[in-house]
Amino acid sequence: MNAVLILLPLALMLGALFAGFFLAAAKQGQFEDLDDPPVRLLHDED
């Protein structure tokens, strides 16, 4: 039972940390253009 008292808050803190990282990345626009880079490889501009 003591492990639950340690691991549960730790898991919640890690989850909140990663959610914060995700929201910060989404706010900076890192997930806006997911389709263009793979297609850009197919177009040869030379």
N, CA, C and O atoms as a GROMACS GRO file, in nm:
protein
  184
    1MET      N    1   0.082  -0.120   0.000
    1MET     CA    2   0.000   0.000   0.000
    1MET      C    3   0.087   0.126   0.000
    1MET      O    4   0.046   0.230  -0.053
    2ASN      N    5   0.205   0.118   0.059
    2ASN     CA    6   0.292   0.234   0.061
    2ASN      C    7   0.341   0.271  -0.079
    2ASN      O    8   0.364   0.389  -0.108
    3ALA      N    9   0.357   0.172  -0.164
    3ALA     CA   10   0.401   0.199  -0.301
    3ALA      C   11   0.298   0.281  -0.377
    3ALA      O   12   0.334   0.366  -0.458
    4VAL      N   13   0.170   0.256  -0.351
    4VAL     CA   14   0.064   0.331  -0.419
    4VAL      C   15   0.069   0.478  -0.377
    4VAL      O   16   0.045   0.566  -0.459
    5LEU      N   17   0.101   0.504  -0.253
    5LEU     CA   18   0.107   0.642  -0.205
    5LEU      C   19   0.224   0.719  -0.266
    5LEU      O   20   0.222   0.842  -0.269
    6ILE      N   21   0.323   0.649  -0.314
    6ILE     CA   22   0.437   0.713  -0.378
    6ILE      C   23   0.419   0.718  -0.529
    6ILE      O   24   0.444   0.821  -0.592
    7LEU      N   25   0.375   0.607  -0.588
    7LEU     CA   26   0.368   0.597  -0.734
    7LEU      C   27   0.252   0.675  -0.795
    7LEU      O   28   0.264   0.727  -0.905
    8LEU      N   29   0.140   0.683  -0.727
    8LEU     CA   30   0.025   0.754  -0.782
    8LEU      C   31   0.053   0.904  -0.799
    8LEU      O   32   0.028   0.957  -0.907
    9PRO      N   33   0.102   0.973  -0.698
    9PRO     CA   34   0.136   1.115  -0.721
    9PRO      C   35   0.247   1.134  -0.825
    9PRO      O   36   0.245   1.230  -0.902
   10LEU      N   37   0.343   1.043  -0.826
   10LEU     CA   38   0.450   1.051  -0.925
   10LEU      C   39   0.395   1.036  -1.066
   10LEU      O   40   0.434   1.111  -1.156
   11ALA      N   41   0.305   0.942  -1.086
   11ALA     CA   42   0.244   0.923  -1.218
   11ALA      C   43   0.160   1.044  -1.257
   11ALA      O   44   0.160   1.084  -1.374
   12LEU      N   45   0.088   1.101  -1.164
   12LEU     CA   46   0.007   1.220  -1.194
   12LEU      C   47   0.096   1.339  -1.229
   12LEU      O   48   0.064   1.416  -1.320
   13MET      N   49   0.206   1.355  -1.159
   13MET     CA   50   0.298   1.465  -1.190
   13MET      C   51   0.362   1.447  -1.327
   13MET      O   52   0.374   1.543  -1.403
   14LEU      N   53   0.403   1.325  -1.361
   14LEU     CA   54   0.462   1.300  -1.493
   14LEU      C   55   0.359   1.322  -1.603
   14LEU      O   56   0.392   1.378  -1.708
   15GLY      N   57   0.236   1.279  -1.580
   15GLY     CA   58   0.131   1.301  -1.678
   15GLY      C   59   0.104   1.449  -1.700
   15GLY      O   60   0.086   1.493  -1.813
   16ALA      N   61   0.102   1.526  -1.592
   16ALA     CA   62   0.082   1.671  -1.604
   16ALA      C   63   0.200   1.737  -1.674
   16ALA      O   64   0.182   1.830  -1.752
   17LEU      N   65   0.320   1.689  -1.647
   17LEU     CA   66   0.439   1.744  -1.712
   17LEU      C   67   0.435   1.721  -1.862
   17LEU      O   68   0.458   1.814  -1.940
   18PHE      N   69   0.405   1.598  -1.904
   18PHE     CA   70   0.399   1.568  -2.047
   18PHE      C   71   0.281   1.638  -2.115
   18PHE      O   72   0.291   1.677  -2.231
   19ALA      N   73   0.170   1.653  -2.044
   19ALA     CA   74   0.058   1.729  -2.100
   19ALA      C   75   0.098   1.875  -2.120
   19ALA      O   76   0.060   1.937  -2.220
   20GLY      N   77   0.174   1.930  -2.027
   20GLY     CA   78   0.223   2.067  -2.041
   20GLY      C   79   0.317   2.081  -2.159
   20GLY      O   80   0.309   2.179  -2.233
   21PHE      N   81   0.407   1.983  -2.178
   21PHE     CA   82   0.496   1.986  -2.294
   21PHE      C   83   0.417   1.978  -2.423
   21PHE      O   84   0.448   2.049  -2.519
   22PHE      N   85   0.315   1.894  -2.427
   22PHE     CA   86   0.234   1.880  -2.547
   22PHE      C   87   0.159   2.010  -2.577
   22PHE      O   88   0.155   2.055  -2.691
   23LEU      N   89   0.100   2.070  -2.475
   23LEU     CA   90   0.026   2.194  -2.496
   23LEU      C   91   0.119   2.308  -2.540
   23LEU      O   92   0.081   2.391  -2.623
   24ALA      N   93   0.239   2.312  -2.486
   24ALA     CA   94   0.335   2.414  -2.528
   24ALA      C   95   0.375   2.394  -2.673
   24ALA      O   96   0.385   2.491  -2.749
   25ALA      N   97   0.398   2.269  -2.714
   25ALA     CA   98   0.434   2.242  -2.853
   25ALA      C   99   0.318   2.274  -2.946
   25ALA      O  100   0.339   2.327  -3.055
   26ALA      N  101   0.195   2.242  -2.905
   26ALA     CA  102   0.079   2.273  -2.988
   26ALA      C  103   0.059   2.424  -2.999
   26ALA      O  104   0.019   2.473  -3.105
   27LYS      N  105   0.087   2.496  -2.892
   27LYS     CA  106   0.072   2.642  -2.895
   27LYS      C  107   0.176   2.706  -2.987
   27LYS      O  108   0.148   2.810  -3.047
   28GLN      N  109   0.293   2.646  -2.999
   28GLN     CA  110   0.397   2.698  -3.087
   28GLN      C  111   0.375   2.660  -3.232
   28GLN      O  112   0.446   2.709  -3.320
   29GLY      N  113   0.277   2.573  -3.260
   29GLY     CA  114   0.242   2.540  -3.397
   29GLY      C  115   0.322   2.426  -3.456
   29GLY      O  116   0.334   2.418  -3.578
   30GLN      N  117   0.377   2.339  -3.376
   30GLN     CA  118   0.459   2.230  -3.428
   30GLN      C  119   0.376   2.121  -3.494
   30GLN      O  120   0.432   2.036  -3.565
   31PHE      N  121   0.245   2.120  -3.473
   31PHE     CA  122   0.162   2.014  -3.528
   31PHE      C  123   0.068   2.065  -3.638
   31PHE      O  124  -0.028   1.997  -3.673
   32GLU      N  125   0.095   2.182  -3.692
   32GLU     CA  126   0.003   2.241  -3.789
   32GLU      C  127   0.018   2.182  -3.929
   32GLU      O  128  -0.082   2.168  -3.999
   33ASP      N  129   0.136   2.150  -3.972
   33ASP     CA  130   0.158   2.106  -4.110
   33ASP      C  131   0.222   1.967  -4.110
   33ASP      O  132   0.343   1.954  -4.129
   34LEU      N  133   0.141   1.865  -4.090
   34LEU     CA  134   0.193   1.729  -4.083
   34LEU      C  135   0.192   1.659  -4.218
   34LEU      O  136   0.258   1.556  -4.234
   35ASP      N  137   0.119   1.711  -4.317
   35ASP     CA  138   0.108   1.644  -4.446
   35ASP      C  139   0.208   1.694  -4.549
   35ASP      O  140   0.246   1.618  -4.639
   36ASP      N  141   0.252   1.816  -4.539
   36ASP     CA  142   0.339   1.873  -4.642
   36ASP      C  143   0.481   1.816  -4.644
   36ASP      O  144   0.531   1.789  -4.753
   37PRO      N  145   0.550   1.796  -4.531
   37PRO     CA  146   0.689   1.746  -4.540
   37PRO      C  147   0.705   1.611  -4.609
   37PRO      O  148   0.800   1.596  -4.686
   38PRO      N  149   0.619   1.511  -4.588
   38PRO     CA  150   0.638   1.386  -4.663
   38PRO      C  151   0.612   1.403  -4.813
   38PRO      O  152   0.678   1.338  -4.895
   39VAL      N  153   0.519   1.488  -4.849
   39VAL     CA  154   0.488   1.512  -4.990
   39VAL      C  155   0.601   1.591  -5.055
   39VAL      O  156   0.630   1.573  -5.173
   40ARG      N  157   0.664   1.679  -4.979
   40ARG     CA  158   0.773   1.761  -5.030
   40ARG      C  159   0.890   1.674  -5.077
   40ARG      O  160   0.962   1.713  -5.168
   41LEU      N  161   0.910   1.558  -5.016
   41LEU     CA  162   1.016   1.469  -5.057
   41LEU      C  163   0.992   1.413  -5.197
   41LEU      O  164   1.087   1.380  -5.269
   42LEU      N  165   0.865   1.401  -5.235
   42LEU     CA  166   0.831   1.342  -5.364
   42LEU      C  167   0.850   1.439  -5.480
   42LEU      O  168   0.867   1.396  -5.594
   43HIS      N  169   0.847   1.568  -5.452
   43HIS     CA  170   0.862   1.668  -5.558
   43HIS      C  171   1.008   1.705  -5.573
   43HIS      O  172   1.070   1.757  -5.480
   44ASP      N  173   1.063   1.677  -5.687
   44ASP     CA  174   1.203   1.706  -5.715
   44ASP      C  175   1.211   1.845  -5.779
   44ASP      O  176   1.158   1.867  -5.887
   45GLU      N  177   1.278   1.937  -5.712
   45GLU     CA  178   1.284   2.075  -5.762
   45GLU      C  179   1.409   2.099  -5.846
   45GLU      O  180   1.430   2.212  -5.892
   46ASP      N  181   1.492   2.002  -5.867
   46ASP     CA  182   1.614   2.020  -5.945
   46ASP      C  183   1.584   2.029  -6.094
   46ASP      O  184   1.676   2.045  -6.174
   0.00000   0.00000   0.00000
